[in-house]
Amino acid sequence: MGQFKPQKNVYAVIDLGSNSFHMLIAKSIAGGLQTIGRVKRKVRLAAGLDKDNVLSTEAMQRGWECLALFAERLQDIPKQNITIVATATLRLATNADIFKTQAEKILGHTINVISGELEARTIYKGVAHTSSCSGKQLVIDIGGASTEVVIGKGFEALHYKSLNMGCVTYLERYFKDCQLNDANFNAAIKAAREVIDEIALEYKQAGWKIASGASGTVQAIQEIMVAQNLDDLLTLEKLYKIKEQSITFSTIAALDLPGLSEERRLVFVSGLAILIALFESLGIEKMGLAGGALREGVLYSMVPELHNNDIRKRTVDGFMDRYHVDQKQANRVSSLVTLLAEQVGESWPQVSENALSLLKTAAQLHEIGLLIEYKQYHKHTAYIIENTEMPGFSQSEQKVIAAVANAHRSDIQISSFDPLGAHSILSQYLVRLLRIAVILSMRRQDDVLPKIELSVKNDTLDLKFANNWLKEHPLMASELQQESKLQSKLGWKLIVN
């Protein structure tokens, strides 16, 4: 057997959290990162801290056993591509050195116990690299023993604090009897508010445009809301409702909310109490789920070629590269659909700046499914978009792009827009524009593109061409006539002159 050759473009991050230990393995490919492995084990290290912050031998043992599993996978990765970070429990434990010495022996690597401030800044970096926000962003990560609260802009964290409260420590402290009742919830919420109130004024004065949650608690709540057919934005009203639903089960062992996974159940209520306190104390109106957090922040810091600021562009370029897209055609359709959208912008104010960015993305990616086969390529395109990680786009934006790409050719079922909820009408507008742009670009040449005027009145689209252009291009004229018939079946009026 020859020696293993470490793969230069593979990176690993291990995060020794207070609730779970995680290993993330990714490959740098096509200007982006592709996750090729994730291993997660619930170690609940923080549960082993006593009142004097001494870590029990049992908890250490659970941690070491988990790291022995991780060690096997690290053998094939170059040493300089591996980073191991530890957070709150190992910051707090007075005997952390005992754990660390043995853990480093098992892994054959140094472990960086990072400060709360560095953790908060790194979490923000992970969110900034995986989501797209033009203004200030509030990011919250509820961990097992600490909660990070950050306001940042672009890639820079401006205000960052690590607060001494977490879902494992609060479970031990306020739900020790495992009872789900108002008294336990309120005690946990009150304690969390006292911690948050110290930073509340600074954060409210700083302000933010959007709020994102980077923790398992926020993801768990989203999954519960989806199971109840609600949209995916968290509000205080929804959190109170989930708290009331939880209390009806009376014990943590019996807690069985639709959409709540078994592995989240134990620390769910303590995380929920902390989240309610954050919403109340900071006056958060609504919150979405962040794409990345600490592990992604560490990972993006390790890969120098990814320090490119336009995340959406990086994502789209990666797709085009991977699926061998005809870039000239993609840009042709994208420019044309932008021109059409600008002409109807006043009548369709929904096609705002962000919607235009989603429309351009759908136009640039509409042909990725061609790599699979031609006949149903729009469906392959939609499937790929919906099932691939898309840093820079939220889940609901990703669904809009997939729906628009899916409906850009052939017959359309209006019902296919129903799952988009509030974005359904907007997506239909975008589809109507993209379909016209795709037909007008069918010759795949710049010099045959006509001068066109598009106007809209009472939702009827009126498409006007210069003089004899339609006569000189009979195939295109015939395709547009067919399109007009197809759209009218759906109640969409398209007049071609």
Number of C-alpha atoms within 10 A of each C-alpha: 3 4 5 9 10 14 12 14 14 21 26 27 24 26 23 24 24 26 23 18 21 22 20 18 23 19 18 16 13 15 16 21 23 15 15 11 12 13 13 14 17 16 23 21 28 28 20 23 20 11 7 9 17 15 24 16 12 11 17 20 15 16 21 21 13 19 21 14 14 20 14 11 14 22 14 13 19 16 15 10 18 19 19 21 18 20 23 28 27 25 16 17 20 14 14 17 11 13 18 19 12 13 23 15 12 17 19 13 15 15 18 15 20 17 14 20 17 16 25 28 27 24 26 35 26 24 27 29 26 24 20 18 16 10 11 19 24 24 29 28 26 25 26 27 27 24 26 25 25 23 25 21 18 18 15 14 21 15 18 22 20 21 22 17 24 25 28 25 27 25 23 17 14 20 22 11 12 17 18 22 17 13 12 21 21 14 16 25 23 16 16 23 22 12 16 23 16 12 17 17 13 12 19 13 8 14 14 17 12 18 22 21 24 25 22 17 25 25 18 19 23 21 18 19 21 15 14 12 10 14 14 19 17 23 16 19 12 16 18 14 11 17 19 14 14 20 17 12 16 15 16 19 12 14 20 15 16 12 15 19 14 11 10 15 18 17 23 24 27 27 30 24 27 26 25 24 24 22 18 17 20 18 13 18 14 16 20 21 25 24 24 21 26 26 24 24 23 23 25 20 16 18 17 9 11 17 13 11 12 12 21 20 14 18 22 19 18 18 22 18 16 14 15 13 20 15 15 13 20 23 15 21 27 23 16 22 25 19 17 19 23 15 16 18 17 13 13 16 10 17 21 15 11 11 19 18 16 23 27 23 22 30 28 26 28 31 24 26 23 18 14 12 11 11 11 14 20 25 20 23 23 26 16 16 25 17 11 11 18 22 24 23 20 17 17 16 17 22 21 27 27 27 28 29 32 24 25 24 20 12 11 16 9 12 8 12 21 12 13 17 11 12 17 17 14 19 24 18 18 27 23 20 22 29 22 22 22 22 17 21 19 15 13 16 11 11 7 13 15 13 10 14 15 18 18 18 11 7 14 14 19 15 17 15 14 11 10 8 16 18 10 10 11 11 12 18 18 12 14 21 15 12 22 18 15 17 17 14 11 12 12 16 19 22 18 15 12
